[in-house]
Amino acid sequence: MEAVCQVCMHHCRLRPGQQGICRARKNINGEILCVNYGQVTSLNLDPIEKKPLKLFYPGSLILSVGSYGCNLRCPFCQNYEISMADTEHAVSRFMSAQELAERALKYRPVGNIGAAFTYNEPLIGWEYVRDAAERIQAYGMKNILVTNGSAESAVLETLLPYIDAMNIDLKGFRADAYQKLGGDLETVKAFIVRAAADCHVELTTLIVPGENDDLSLMEEEAAWIASVSADIPLHITRFFPRYHMCDREATEVQHIYTLVGAAQKYLKYVFAGNC
């Protein structure tokens, strides 16, 4: 029996046995299920600034966990080995939600404040995020979501009670640019507005030469962010050649700082990344 996935804007219509664009959700006997549930490909204790979060418990550590799959197709993806993998090709091991929570608790004495769901797109496996975050919260620890923000509102509403902070990728500010990545700008904007109302949100824009590096575009983006809240931090990050986009040089450092200056006309907190 055919079924439609309701997690993101793609609304993949799947036949039995067929997986979605994200490679992490599949029609099993007429029901869309999360097949990457608990399948951990990456687990690291990181400085919180690497998420990146600058204004949320600076100086602390966070246990970062990732699975496989993503609902976008960014040609410059830094983690393509896992984000573009599926069940057959991902190298992972199962870690229950309770086990992850206990691992986070284990590292609390050395400065860990909780867990960050990151590396691939965590929202395509939102059920695991929910289950683990609920347990981590019960231990009095924090939950962080590092996401592309390309999910339906029902998913966000389910997770918001358990999430303390997010870094959301705002990959550009043109609808056609988002379409090239397999995404939808309006979906991400709506996600940002709702998330910022209930938890700490920071945004990241990776500046890719020839794609989203126009000065006026950055001013337009920063003005929109300020219309949500001028207190939302923006990380303007330098691109390096990667994956399918090795046909251009890294973003010039000086141009990053020029864009930072443009965004600072509207926002209180703007940070240069990878410089």
Secondary structure, DSSP 8 states (H G I E B T S, - for coil): --EE--SSTT--EE-TT-B-TTSSEEEETTEEEETTTTEESEEEEEEGGGTT-SSSSTT-EEEEEE-S--S---TT-TTHHHHT--TTT---EE--HHHHHHHHHHTGGGTEEEEEE-SS-GGGGHHHHHHHHHHHHHTT-EEEEEE---S-HHHHHHHGGG--EEEEE---S-HHHHHHTT--HHHHHHHHHHHHHHSEEEEEEEE-TTTS--HHHHHHHHHHHHHH-TTS-EEEEE---BTTB-SS----HHHHHHHHHHHTTT-S-EEEE--
